[in-house]
Amino acid sequence: MNQLDLFAGAANPDAAPAASLPVPPSSSFPVPGPATVNLLRPPIQLRKPDPVLTPPVAGESKRQLLVGEFVLEYVLRRSTRRSIGFMIDDDGLRVTAPKRCTLADIDNAIRAKQHWILSKLDERRQRRAARLEKPPVAWEDGARIPYLGVDLTLRLYAAPRNRTDYNPATQELAMGLVQGATEQLVKERVKSWLKQQAEGLFKQRLDLYAARLGVQYADFSLSSADTRWGSCTVQRTIRLNWKLMHFSLPLIDYVVAHELAHILEMNHSARFWAHVGRIYPQYEEAKQLLRRRAQELPVMF
């Protein structure tokens, strides 16, 4: 497999409390200026969005397989890849297999990995249940959005055109909205703003830690994956999940250091962790804390 992924695993309730993480070097990441809008105006009333039906994905089919005492449901997708791949998210198991593979080959591969698959499915169920216990974010004026380890307050107001202003002094994200705006539009605008911030911040942190490690990455892009925070290919292409913007800068730096270390070691051997430790000594504490913080996030996107 040409890609190594950093998975967001379930928190370990028996783990010792993580030590305080080091304060990273001062950041020159550009911060937008304060909002210049009049926030004393009444918040805009949002229109409820029309229901959206998700069309089936071409080339995918749902199948069932008896694995031990369990009937395992999974989505099968054919592709040009050379081996059978497994991905587990909140929707369950997805299997990607070469077109030449028979269904018997696929079933045998699933049975060979059944212990890993069932344990990961159970972890995902527990994590999903824990998250669903928390009320989802209501996309309205006054909503709280996790951003770099703190909560922003969302301020919505009527405006002749859509605009977004961030005030770091008051930790407010003000959004001007045209009449008829929906909750879904607000949600997408917040997501777009977070991605825009992620582009600049991640590039800065990658350049900083790449210089410390003495490596060069070939390319960088944002990821929207549900099950991993970052990845690095053998071509030295790094992808970082934009949802990392919900977490504090030391946790983002840990993921950055982790993926850059894969340029030297495409595995998770002792030598790999030694490379991580050279530029991020508190990686073990950060790894545990990232798992806990991921579970604490409200349902947003």
C-alpha positions in Angstrom: 0.0 0.0 0.0 1.5 3.3 -1.1 -0.1 5.4 1.6 0.1 5.5 5.3 -2.8 7.0 7.2 -3.0 8.5 10.7 -6.3 7.1 12.1 -8.4 8.8 14.8 -9.0 5.9 17.1 -11.3 5.7 20.1 -10.2 7.2 23.3 -8.7 4.9 25.9 -10.7 5.5 29.2 -7.9 3.8 31.2 -5.2 6.0 29.8 -3.4 8.3 32.2 -4.1 12.0 31.8 -2.0 13.6 29.1 0.8 15.9 30.1 0.6 19.5 29.1 1.8 20.0 25.6 4.6 22.4 24.8 3.7 25.9 23.5 4.7 25.9 19.8 6.9 28.7 18.4 5.2 32.0 17.8 3.1 31.8 14.6 3.2 34.4 11.8 0.0 32.9 10.4 -2.0 35.9 9.1 -5.2 36.6 11.1 -8.0 38.6 9.4 -8.7 42.0 10.9 -11.7 42.7 13.3 -15.2 42.7 11.9 -16.4 46.1 10.8 -20.1 45.2 10.8 -22.8 46.5 13.1 -23.6 43.4 15.3 -26.4 45.3 17.1 -28.7 44.6 14.2 -31.2 41.7 14.8 -29.9 38.4 13.5 -31.3 37.2 10.2 -34.0 34.5 10.2 -32.9 31.5 8.2 -35.0 29.5 5.7 -35.1 25.8 6.3 -33.3 24.0 3.5 -35.1 21.7 1.0 -34.5 18.0 1.6 -31.7 16.6 -0.4 -31.7 12.9 -1.5 -28.3 11.3 -1.8 -28.1 9.5 -5.1 -26.5 6.0 -5.2 -22.8 5.9 -6.1 -22.2 4.3 -9.5 -20.2 1.1 -9.3 -21.1 0.3 -5.7 -23.3 -2.5 -4.4 -24.3 -3.6 -0.9 -23.6 -7.2 0.1 -23.9 -9.4 3.2 -21.6 -12.0 4.5 -21.9 -14.4 7.5 -18.8 -13.9 9.6 -18.9 -16.2 12.7 -22.2 -15.4 14.5 -22.6 -12.0 12.7 -24.2 -11.0 9.4 -21.7 -8.4 8.1 -23.1 -5.8 5.7 -20.7 -3.9 3.5 -20.5 -1.8 0.4 -18.4 -3.3 -2.4 -16.7 -1.0 -4.9 -14.7 -2.2 -7.9 -11.6 -0.2 -9.0 -8.3 -0.5 -10.8 -6.3 -1.0 -7.6 -4.2 -4.1 -7.4 -5.3 -5.4 -3.9 -8.4 -5.5 -1.8 -8.8 -2.5 0.5 -10.9 -2.0 3.6 -12.3 1.3 4.9 -14.5 1.7 8.0 -16.4 4.9 8.7 -19.7 5.8 10.4 -21.6 4.1 7.5 -19.9 0.8 8.1 -17.5 -1.3 6.1 -16.5 -0.4 2.5 -14.5 -2.8 0.5 -12.6 -1.7 -2.7 -11.5 -4.6 -4.9 -9.9 -5.1 -8.3 -12.3 -5.9 -11.1 -10.6 -9.3 -11.6 -11.4 -10.5 -8.0 -14.2 -12.9 -7.6 -16.8 -12.6 -4.9 -15.3 -15.7 -3.2 -11.9 -14.0 -3.1 -13.4 -10.9 -1.5 -15.4 -13.0 1.1 -12.2 -14.9 2.0 -10.3 -11.6 2.4 -13.0 -10.3 4.7 -13.0 -13.5 6.8 -9.2 -13.3 7.0 -9.5 -9.8 8.5 -12.6 -10.4 10.5 -11.1 -9.7 13.9 -9.7 -6.4 12.8 -12.9 -5.4 11.0 -15.3 -6.3 13.8 -13.2 -4.6 16.4 -12.9 -1.4 14.3 -16.7 -1.5 13.6 -17.3 -1.8 17.3 -15.0 1.2 18.0 -16.8 3.3 15.4 -20.2 2.4 16.9 -19.0 3.4 20.4 -17.5 6.7 19.1 -20.6 7.5 17.1 -22.9 6.8 20.0 -20.8 9.0 22.3 -20.9 11.9 19.7 -24.6 11.5 19.1 -25.2 12.0 22.8 -24.0 15.5 22.4 -26.5 18.0 20.8 -25.5 18.9 17.2 -24.5 22.4 16.4 -27.5 24.6 15.6 -26.5 26.8 12.6 -27.9 30.0 14.0 -26.8 33.2 15.5 -24.8 32.6 18.7 -23.7 29.1 17.7 -20.3 27.9 19.1 -17.7 26.6 16.7 -14.5 24.9 17.9 -11.5 26.7 16.3 -7.8 26.1 17.2 -8.7 24.8 20.7 -11.2 27.5 21.6 -14.9 28.2 20.7 -15.8 30.9 18.2 -19.2 32.6 18.5 -21.1 32.7 15.2 -22.8 36.0 14.5 -25.4 36.2 11.6 -26.9 39.4 10.2 -28.8 40.5 7.1 -26.6 42.0 4.4 -26.9 43.0 0.7 -24.2 40.4 -0.1 -22.6 37.4 1.6 -19.4 38.2 3.6 -17.4 36.8 6.4 -15.4 38.6 9.1 -13.4 37.1 11.9 -12.6 39.2 15.0 -9.8 37.5 17.0 -10.2 39.9 19.9 -13.8 38.8 20.6 -13.5 35.3 19.1 -16.5 36.1 16.8 -17.1 34.9 13.3 -19.6 37.4 11.7 -21.5 36.4 8.6 -23.5 38.7 6.4 -26.3 36.8 4.7 -28.7 37.8 1.9 -32.4 37.3 2.5 -33.5 33.7 2.0 -30.3 32.2 3.3 -30.6 28.7 4.7 -29.0 26.8 7.6 -27.2 24.7 5.1 -25.7 27.8 3.5 -24.4 28.9 6.9 -22.9 25.5 7.5 -21.2 25.5 4.1 -19.9 29.0 4.6 -18.3 28.1 7.9 -16.8 25.0 6.4 -15.4 27.1 3.5 -13.9 29.6 6.0 -12.3 26.8 8.0 -10.7 25.3 4.9 -9.4 28.7 3.9 -7.7 29.1 7.3 -6.4 25.6 7.1 -4.6 26.2 3.8 -2.4 28.9 5.2 -1.8 27.5 8.6 -1.0 23.9 7.5 1.4 25.2 4.9 3.2 27.2 7.5 3.5 24.3 9.9 4.6 21.9 7.2 7.4 24.3 6.1 8.5 24.8 9.8 8.7 21.1 10.7 10.1 20.0 7.4 13.0 22.3 7.9 13.5 20.9 11.4 13.4 17.3 10.2 15.6 18.0 7.1 13.1 16.8 4.6 11.2 18.2 1.7 7.6 17.3 0.8 6.5 17.4 -2.9 2.9 18.6 -2.5 0.2 19.4 0.0 -3.6 19.3 -0.1 -6.5 19.3 2.2 -8.5 16.1 3.1 -12.1 15.7 4.2 -11.7 12.1 5.3 -13.9 10.8 8.1 -11.4 8.3 9.5 -7.9 9.8 9.3 -6.2 13.0 10.1 -3.4 12.9 7.6 -1.6 10.8 5.0 1.7 10.7 3.2 2.4 8.9 -0.1 5.7 7.5 -1.4 5.7 10.5 -3.8 6.0 12.7 -0.7 2.5 14.1 -1.1 1.0 15.1 2.2 -2.8 15.5 2.9 -4.1 17.0 6.1 -7.7 16.9 7.3 -9.1 20.5 7.4 -11.1 19.4 10.5 -7.9 19.6 12.4 -8.7 23.3 12.6 -11.0 22.4 15.5 -8.0 21.5 17.6 -5.2 23.4 19.3 -2.0 24.2 17.4 0.1 21.6 19.4 -2.2 18.8 18.2 -2.0 20.1 14.6 1.7 20.2 14.9 1.8 16.6 16.1 -0.1 15.4 12.9 2.2 17.5 10.8 5.3 16.0 12.4 3.8 12.5 12.1 3.2 12.8 8.3 6.5 14.4 7.6 8.3 11.6 9.4 6.8 9.2 6.9 9.0 10.7 4.2 11.9 9.0 6.0 10.1 5.9 7.1 6.9 4.6 5.4 5.9 2.5 8.4 5.3 2.9 12.2 8.6 1.3 13.3 10.8 2.4 16.2 12.9 4.3 13.7 9.8 6.2 12.5 8.8 7.2 16.0 12.4 8.3 16.7 12.1 10.7 13.7 8.8 12.0 15.1 10.4 12.4 18.5 13.3 14.5 17.2 10.9 17.3 16.1 8.0 16.6 18.5 9.2 14.9 21.7 5.7 14.9 23.3 4.1 12.9 20.5 2.7 10.1 22.8 0.8 12.6 24.9 -0.4 14.4 21.8 -1.6 11.1 20.2 -3.7 10.3 23.3 -5.1 13.8 23.6 -6.0 14.0 20.0 -8.2 10.9 20.4 -10.0 12.4 23.4 -10.5 15.7 21.7 -11.9 14.0 18.6 -14.6 12.4 20.8 -15.5 15.6 22.5 -16.3 17.4 19.2 -20.0 18.2 18.7 -21.8 16.9 15.6 -21.1 19.6 12.9 -20.2 18.4 9.4 
